[in-house]
């Protein structure tokens, strides 16, 4: 279904349109949030809250970005609101909370090392690497999602990759 038709149906409260939106974006949203917070329960809560917010305020959607971008921004803001509520949140050290049947194969020994290294990055660094390198978004899409110029995306990504590379060196990966 074309996005403009989907938006039109969503604005009318169509349940099938809501299902289509959730099915087409849930993996992206969950995986993106999970890569940032490393807490399965928090990621699930954030994604559910993001959808609830989106369905409540879809009438305010102006179409200046894609629905996927708009949803990601909602999820990102929701995650940061959760972090503000839980001051000094500790990121989960239990890698098994992230594993399930669907993504089990993704986590070989190398990926577990990468996962552990990613936990040592700050939220902004994890987010930029997640969007570009893990989710495969373009610089333009990432720029739109984060609300920053494309040059900023490139420089943040360069610095985050460099920091990740150094962390992996310190962990004996190279």
Secondary structure, DSSP 4 states (H G I P E B T S, - for coil): --HHHHHHHHHTT-HHHHHHHHHHHHHHHHHHHHHHH--HHHHHHHHHHHHHHHHHHGGG--SSS-HHHHHHHHHHHHHHHHHHHSTTPPPP--GGGT--TTTGGG--HHHHHHHHHHTTS-HHHHHHHIIIIIS---HHHHHHHHTS-HHHHHHHHHHHHHHHHHHHHHTT--
